[in-house]
Amino acid sequence: MEEPSGGIRRTLHEVPVLERLWKRAEQIAKDETEKTQAVMARIIRNLGGVLTDAQRESIERLGQTLIGKLLHEPTVRLCAVGPGEEAHQLASAAAELFDLP
């Protein structure tokens, strides 16, 4: 799975809880993508076909798109707070809510 680009990538390294959250989300998306690809390949094989590279890539894009859409706003909001006690509280809450190390 790909890491986010541009400003979000820089932000992830500046706010460790965000980096851990994105990595967790990417791992979940990767695991679920692989499961879905295996199921789809089995279904298509039973119908006499083969899961194409384009179909596999489409499933992977879906996982990445969901990650981006779900985590974009929390990322932007946490970064907008800037350093300080509020940022620390939000980062701690995010770590607790998502059970991040």
SULVENFEN-V414042 format. One line per field, one symbol per residue. ss: DSSP state (a for helix, b for strand, c for the rest). psi: psi as a letter, one per 30 degrees, with the letter a starting at -180 (. if undefined). Layout:
ss=???
psi=???
This chain:
ss=cccccaaaaaaaaacaaaaaaaaaaaaaaaaaaaaaaaaaaaaaaaccccccaaaaaaaaaaaaaaaaaaaaaaaaaaaaacccaaaaaaaaaaaaacccc
psi=lkkllbeeeeeeffjeeeeeeeeeeeeeeeeeeeeeeeeeeeeeefggakkleeeeeeeeeeeeeeeeeefeeeeeeeefellaeeeeeeeeeeeeeghk.
